[in-house]
Amino acid sequence: MKRYEKVLKEYRDIFDSRYGSFDRAGLYGDIIQLIGAEQFTWQNLPDTMNSHYTERAINSGLAVAYIIPDGISRACKGFTITPAAFIGVPNQIGETTHVMTDGPDYALDIDLTKDKAVIIKNNDYYYSEYPNLVWFAEMLARTDDSEKALIIWSKMHPIAKATTGIESEKLKEVLKDIIENGGLFNVIDDNSKVIAQSPTSRDDAVLRLTDENAVEKMHFLSEFHYELIKRYCTLYNMPFRSNAKSAQSLESELHNTDIFSKIINQNRLKCRQDAAKKINEMFGYNISVDISDILKDENKIIDSNIQEEINEAKMNETTPNESEVKDDENTDDESGGTETT
């Protein structure tokens, strides 16, 4: 067992006992799912639910809020929100009067015309966030795999072959002294070119199966890794700065996709707030939902930059710039002056 494996063994044993074999894509999936579930915050939910699991259910595309009937579950009771799916023939806006939903140990067919239940849409298209989550998780995991392979195959690892000039054991002794003991020099009683290669000698016997120069490409993979995260964050109104150049850019330049980002989450928020209002009316609660504080702070910056750009555009329309004023002055001098002799 390698040294680093011994150091991590205790933690890996705990991890494997809980989650099975290590799955990089699954880990990224959990991280992205956590981020996705924290984009909106639900307040005043009953004790049987919390904001995080409410969002996980809604992010499936469609969820339903209801009171769990007595006797159908050993552990679950009271108010809950679980993922759902329409069943039956949809009407002109894609909805039906029945939904199927599952809990940890039960399944329900809910009649929306009779049962006390409210559907919660993730967005007006009912699409799920999870296929998108899976794609990003897999791409991030594949990028990590590529980085790991690049590190391994760019490691300098010359393979020296013993020839008739030097015995194999003597060559091992010399290399061990160089690597482990930091030997500065070794004296050998042979004229072989095993170490000091010559392009024209057939006695040269150092093989190189790796390419140590390949590590120079690592920054491309690293940039792609952060670009993937940036893509995900941009979709959901979470601007992400991935390099030094971006950090030096104007704030307005950093938010050039803000409108695109806000449209998606504004639609998702509208669907959630509509559902919260119906839940309160049906069950007598005082539930509310809003964009999380982190995204609220970001939206303040966005709105400020948009207003700044609008004001700057108006000023540019009404106030001539310095070069235009000088051009006008030069034109006046050329046309209005008098020649003297």
N, C-alpha and C positions, 0 to 999 in steps of 0.2 A: 504494500500500500504506500502510495506517494505521501510526502510530508503534508501537502495541503489537504489531501483526502483525510488524513488523520485528524487534522485541525477541525474540519467540517463534519466529521463523521457523526458526532453527537447530534448536531443540528439537522443533518440530513436524515438520520434515523427517525427523529421526531416528525420531520416534514413528511417522509415517506409513509410513516404509520398513519398519518392523517389523510394524506392526499394521494398516496400511491406514487408511481414513478413520476419523476420531474417532467413537467410539460411547460416549455417556455411560452408557447402560444396561449396556453390556459392561464398562465400567470399574467401575461399582458391583457388577456380578456378580463380578468378580475380587476386589474388596475383601471382599464377603460370603463368597465361597468361601474366602478366606484365613482369615477369622474362624472359619468353620465347621470348617476343617481343624485348627484349633489348640485345639479344645475338649477333646480327649483326647490323651494322650501315650503313644506306644508305645516301650518300652525293649527293648534287646538284640536288635533286628532284625538279620538278616544284612546285610552291606554292600551287597547289591543292592537294598535297600529302605530307605525312611526313613519316619518317622512321618507327615509331611505327605501324601505320596502314598498312603500306606496309608489315611488318613482320606478323601482325595478319592475313592478307589475305593469304600470302604464307604458313604460318603454317597449313593452312587447307589441304595442300597436293599439290594443284595445283592452280595457280592464272594466271590471264591474264592482260596484260598492253595494254591500248588502249585510244583513245580519245572518250569521251562520245558524241554521235551524238546529234545535236541540236534538241530541242523540245521534248525529251523523258523524261526529268526530270525537276521538278520545282526548285530544289535546287542544283543539281550537274551539273558541267560542266568542260570541259577541260580534261587534262590527269588524269587517275586514274588507280589503280590496285585493282582488286576485285577477290574473290575466284571463281574458275571455275571447270567445270567437262567436260571430253570428252564425246561426244555423237556420236553414230554410231559404226561401226565395227572397232576395233583397228587393227593396222598393227603389224608387228613382234616385234616392240619395245614398244607396248602398247599405241601408240598414234593414234589419228584420225585427220581429217581435220576440224572438227567442235568442238567448245566448247560452253557450256551454262554458262552464268554468270548473277549474280543479283546485282543490286545496291539498295540503300535505297527505291527507288520508281519506279524501272524499271527492266526489264529483257531483255537480249540480246542473240541471237544466232549468234555467230561469225564464219565466214568462214575464216580459217587461210590461205587459198590459194588466197583469194581475198582482205579481209579486212586488214587494218593496225593494226596488233595486235601481241603481243609476249607472248608466254606462259612462266611461271616461275615455275619451279619445286622446291618443298621443298627438295627433294632428288631424287635419281635415281629410287626409288621405288614408288614415288608419295604418300607415306603414310602421313597421317595427324598426327600432334602432339596432337590434341585435345582428342582423346580417352585415351591417356596416361595421359593427364592433368586431365581428369575427374576421372580416377582411383586414382591418388595421392590425389586429392581434397577430394574425398569420404573417403579414408583411414585416412587422417589427421582429417577430421571431426569426423569420428567414434572413433578415438583415443581420441579426446577431449571429446566426449560423455562418453567414458569409464572412463576418468579421473574425469569428473564431478560426475558420479554415484559413483565412489570410494570415493570421498570426502564426498558426502552426506551420504553414507551407512557406512562410518567408523567414523562418528561423534559420540562421546560419548553421549548417550541420554538414561539414565536409566528411566524406567517407574515404579513409585512406586504406589502400590495398597494399599488403606486404608483398614485396617482390624478391627476387633472388638476392638482391643487394643487402636487405635488412631483414632479420628474422621478425616474425609477427610479434613475439613477446617483447622484443626490444622496442618496436614501434609503439606498442601499447604503453610501455613504460615512459617513453618520451612524451606522448600525448597526455598521459595522466599527470605528469609533472607540470606541463604547461597549464592544464585546466584546473587541477585541484590544488597544486602547491604554488602556483604563480611563478614557476621557474622562468628566469630571464634568458637562460641559454642552456643548450645541451650539446655535448660533443659526441659525435658518432664516428665510427671507423669505416664509413662507406661513402661512395660517391654517387649514390642514387639520387634521383630527382623526384622522390616521393612528395616532399614538401615544397621545394622550390621548383615549380613547374616550368617547363620549356615548351612552347607551342609546337616545336618540331620534334620533340623526343617521344618515342613510343614507350619510354620507360615511365612517363608521367602516370601516376596512379591515384589521383584524388578525384573522386566522383562527387558531383553536386546535384542532388535530386531536388533541392529546394531553391527558391529564388529570393535571396535576402532583400533585393531591391523592390520586390512586390509590395512591401509594407508601405511604400510611398503612396500607394493607392488607398490607404486606409481612410484618409480624410474624406474621400468621395463617399464611402459607405457611411461614415459618421454624419456627413451632411445629409445624406438621404434618410438616415434614422430620424434626425430632427425635422426634416421636411415632412415625413409622415406624421409626426406629432403635430406639426404646424397645420397640416391639412385638416386633421381631426378637430383641433381647437378652433380653426377658422370657421368650420361648419357651424359651430355652436357658440359663436360670439365670444371666443376666448383667444384673442390675438397672442401669438407666440413668437418671440424674437429668437432666432436661431443662429445668428452670426454677428460678428463685430460690425459689419457694414450696416446691418439693420439698427444696431444700437446707436449709430451715429446719425441716423436719418431723422428727419423732422417727424414730430408726432403725427401730423396729418398724413404723411406718407405711410406711416405704419398702420394706419387705419383705412387704407383704400378699399378694403373689402368689408367694411363695417356694415354697410347697408345690406349686403348679401347675408352676412351673419345674423343680423337682427331679424330679418324676415322669418327665418325658420323658427327661432325661439319665440318670437312674438306670436306666431300661429299656435305653437305648442302651449304657450301660456294661456292664450285665449280659450283653448279647449279645456284646459284644467280649471280655469276660473269659472267657466260655464258649468262644469260638472260640480264644482264645490258649491255653487249657488243652489243647484238642484238637490244636492245631498243635504244641505242645511234645511231646505224647505221640507224635504221628505222625512228626515230623521230628527229635526229640531236641534241640530248642532250649530256651532259657530266656527266652522272650519274656514280657513283661508289659505291661499297659495300665491306665491310670488316668486320672481326671479331671486336667486340666492344673492346674498350680500356681496360676494366677490364679483358676480356679473353686474350687479347694480353699480358698483364702483367703476367698472369698465365702461358701462353705458354712459356714465357721467362724462368720462373722458371723450367718448365717441361724440356725444351731443355737443360738447364744448368745441371739439375740433371741427365738426360740421358747421357750427355757427361761425366759427372763426374764418373758415374758408368762404362762407357766404359773404361775410363782411368784407373780407379781402377782395373778393371778386367785384363787389359793388364799388369799392374804392378805386380799383383799377379801371372800372368803366367810367368813373366821373373825374378822376385825377390823372392828367397826362404824366408819364414818367419823365425822368430827367433828360433822357436822350431825345425824346420827342420835342421837348421845350428847346433844346439846343438846335435841333434841326430847323425848327420854326424860326429861331433868331437868325440863323445863317441865311435862310431863304429871304428874310426881310432885308438883311444887309445887302445881299446881292441884287435885289430888285429895286430897293428904294433909295440907294445911295446916289450921290451926284459926283460926276468926274470933274476934277480941277486940273488946270494946266498952268 
